[in-house]
């Protein structure tokens, strides 16, 4: 039986993305990229805007002390708990940064994109204060979802126009990305692979943007489950809740917030019980 899907925030976000479950504060952080807003959704489903900007806000990752690192336009910016910002780095490629995630040790990865989708013009970068931005995967067109297996020994990455999930050998102690392979090819599947989350069984949950489907993929690349979502404009997902047994899904209106009678729930935050617990969102180590 298909799981019940709840609308937990009717926000009409232009481009909701980058969901991050904060296990210390029991809340979901997420961004409206084109709206330039950082949101906090508490576990009682009360949503509030905590930061606003005129630039595209590609993603937001939090540190345990409450400091954020924001992918703000072409820059990585640190946002402290008092609302002060400081620039850390500028993207060497693309028109802006997009998705960001931390590996099991808190190392930060962030990717870039071009608005005209120039093939291979961008990259996925690793950032630290000592070395700055270092290209970890080059020749990327539209850097999107990332995730790690429960052991941390495999990294998953989506360059959306390739319509694949790539799996890479990963050294969680040293943060090295090794040999990669195509884990899943979505060439014959409706929609575009966007954001992802990994559950405690090692399966990948991937949101198919512009199709409104959520797919659960086994560690070997087999499709185990397909769930229809209330909007085709869904974007990303993450596990949350006090027991990590809820799956939150972001979405956007993709129309500068204008109502679309065919998409009454676009721009909302959805939640469902997937029947399995997930892995925690990883805090930024801040190094």
Secondary structure, 3 states (H helix, E strand, C coil): CCCCEEEEECCCCCCEEEEEEECCCCEEEEEECCCCEEEEEECCCCEEEEEECCCCEEEEEECCCCCEEEEECCEEEEECCCCCEEEEEECCCCCEEEEEEECCCCCEEEEEECCCCCCCCEEEEEEECCCEEEEEEEEECEEEEEEECCCCCEEEEEEHHHCEEEEEEEECCCCEEEEEEEEEECCCCCCEEEEEEEECCCCEEEEEECCCEEEEECCCCCEEEEEECCCCCEEEEEEECCCCCEEEEEECCCCCCCCCCCCCCCCCEEEECCCCCECCCCCCCCC
